[in-house]
Amino acid sequence: MLVRKYKGVEYRVIATADGQYDFEGRMYPSLSMIAREITGMRWSGPLFFGLRPPSNAKTKPSTKKGGGR
């Protein structure tokens, strides 16, 4: 079971054996569709439910050597 609190409301999603997701008694093929249902905006479902860390906008400089020119 996945649990996510958003704007003070706790949402629960159950992953089913056939790879779908049960949210409030309805079946969804992806977590992203559920995240959009909850927020009204496009979201990465795995990111919204904390299954994937957010990508960091600030990255370390490349340590590769060589020009490529």
C-alpha positions as CSV (number, residue, x, y, z in Angstrom):
1,M,0.0,0.0,0.0
2,L,1.2,3.4,-0.9
3,V,0.3,6.4,1.3
4,R,0.7,10.0,0.5
5,K,-0.4,13.1,2.4
6,Y,-1.3,16.0,0.2
7,K,-2.8,19.3,1.4
8,G,-3.7,17.7,4.7
9,V,-5.5,14.7,3.3
10,E,-4.1,11.2,3.4
11,Y,-4.4,9.2,0.2
12,R,-4.0,5.4,-0.1
13,V,-3.3,3.3,-3.2
14,I,-3.1,-0.4,-3.4
15,A,-0.9,-2.0,-6.1
16,T,-2.6,-5.1,-7.5
17,A,-1.1,-8.3,-8.7
18,D,-1.9,-7.5,-12.3
19,G,0.1,-4.3,-12.2
20,Q,-2.7,-1.8,-11.8
21,Y,-3.5,0.5,-8.9
22,D,-6.7,0.6,-6.8
23,F,-7.5,4.2,-5.7
24,E,-10.8,4.9,-4.0
25,G,-12.4,1.8,-5.5
26,R,-11.4,2.6,-9.1
27,M,-8.6,0.9,-11.0
28,Y,-5.8,3.0,-12.7
29,P,-3.1,1.7,-15.0
30,S,-0.5,4.2,-13.6
31,L,0.4,6.1,-10.5
32,S,0.8,9.2,-12.6
33,M,-2.9,9.1,-13.4
34,I,-3.7,8.9,-9.7
35,A,-1.3,11.8,-8.9
36,R,-3.0,13.9,-11.5
37,E,-6.4,13.0,-10.1
38,I,-5.3,14.1,-6.6
39,T,-3.5,17.3,-7.5
40,G,-5.2,18.4,-10.7
41,M,-1.7,18.7,-12.3
42,R,0.7,16.4,-14.2
43,W,3.0,14.6,-11.9
44,S,5.4,11.7,-12.1
45,G,3.5,9.1,-10.1
46,P,6.6,7.4,-8.6
47,L,7.9,10.8,-7.6
48,F,4.6,11.9,-6.1
49,F,4.3,8.8,-4.0
50,G,8.0,8.9,-2.9
51,L,9.1,5.9,-4.9
52,R,11.8,7.9,-6.7
53,P,13.9,10.7,-5.3
54,P,13.5,14.1,-7.1
55,S,16.2,14.9,-9.6
56,N,18.5,17.6,-8.4
57,A,18.6,20.6,-10.7
58,K,22.1,21.4,-9.5
59,T,24.4,18.7,-10.7
60,K,28.1,18.3,-10.2
61,P,30.3,19.3,-13.1
62,S,31.3,16.5,-15.4
63,T,34.5,14.7,-14.5
64,K,34.9,13.3,-18.0
65,K,38.2,14.0,-19.7
66,G,38.6,14.8,-23.3
67,G,37.2,17.4,-25.6
68,G,34.7,15.8,-27.9
69,R,35.4,18.7,-30.3
